[in-house]
Amino acid sequence: VHTEQGRRRIRSAEDVAALAEFMMVDYKDCETEEFKCVLLNTKNEVLRVDNVSSGGLDATMALPRDVFRQAVREGAAAVIVTHNHPSGDPEPSRDDIALTRRLVEAANVLGIRMLDHIVFGDGRYVSLKDRNLF
């Protein structure tokens, strides 16, 4: 769903899925793990997508301070974090789940809602929120 200002709005799981489909194109040719943060305003409109970190073939360093730096600067009310698995398998690892829980704790301290963590693979994605992993 787009607003009058042309911003993409997240109102439901389907909107998150549409965002995931849109972002999958962005990850399509990545050979290394890339971590991004989607910044949302109070109406859940996408303000911007922030590139947080790039990593190796199977890991990227995403510290809470790096993930939320732009969100705090821009006054984002909520975020959706995303990263890809260059292997093509979007199944979240134990490290992905642990990181997500740390990010949720940090978001709560900052007063920012973390709506989801989406892991992308080869034409597929997994929502950690949908899996009740946080």
N, C-alpha and C positions, 0 to 999 in steps of 0.2 A: 504494500500500500504506500502511495506517495502522498505527501501533503501539498498544500497550495504553494509552498516554497520549493517544491520539487525534492524534498528530503524523503528518504525511505523511512517508514514508521514500522516499529515492531509492536504488534498488539496481541499476537498469538503464536502458538507453536508453528503454525503454517508460515507466519511471517519470518520466523527464525529460519525455517527450512528454505524459504525463498532467498533470504540473505545468504544462507549456506551455499545454495546453488550458484548465486552470483559470485561469491568469494571463491568457489571451487575453480572458476576460470582463472582467478588470480594465482592460485597455487599450482595450476596445471603443469607448468614446466619447471617447477622448483626441484633441484637435485639435492638440496639440503633442507633441514628443518627450519621453518620460518614461523615466528610467533607474532601475532598481531592482536591489537586491542581495538574493538569497535566502540567508539564513544557515543553515548546517547544523552539527549537532554531530558528534561522532566516529562516530556510527552512521548518519550521513547523514539524520538526521531534521530537518525544517524547524523552526528555532527561531522565525524571523520573516521577514517581507519588509520590507526597509528602502527607503524612497523616497530615492534619492540626489540626483537633480536633475531639473529641468524645463527644457525649452528652447523653441526656436522651432518653426517648421514643418518644418525639416530638420536640426536639430542640437541637441544638449544637451551641456553641459560636464560631463564625468565624469572628475575627476582621481582618481588612485589613492588619495590621502589621504581623499577623500570616500567612495569606494567601500568602503574597508576600515575606516573609522573605527568603525562599529558592530560589525563582525566582530571587531575587536581587543577592544573593550569587553566584548563578550559571550562572548569565548573561542571563537568559531566555529572549527571545524576545516576547513571547506570552504565555498565559495560558488558560486552560479550567478548570473551577472549577466544582466539582460534589459533590452531597451529596445524601443520601438515605432517604426515608420516611419508617420507619419500619412498619407503618400501611398498607403499600402495595399500597397506592394511591399516584402516582407521581405528582398530580396536585400541582403546586407551590402555596405556601401561600403568603399572603400579605407581611409577614416578609421576605420570600425568594426573592420576587421582590425588596423590599426595600434594602435588603443586596446586591443584584446583582447590583443595581444602585450605591450604595456606592463603591462597588469593582471596577466598571467601572471608576468612578471618580478617585479613588486611582491609578488604573492602568495607566490612562492617565497622572497623575502627575509623575509617575515613568517612563513613556516612554515604558510601556509594553502593548501589545495588549491583551485584554480579548476577546477571540473568542466565548466563550459560557459558560453557566451555565446549567448543566444537572442534573435533579432530577430523581432519580431511585425509582421505586416501585417494586411491585411483578411481575417480568417479563416484565415490561414496563418502559418507561422513557419519560420525557418531556424536550425538549430543549427550554430554555427561549429565545434564539436567534431566533429559528424558529417561536416562538410566537410573535416576535417583542416586547418583554417586556423590552428591553434595547437597 
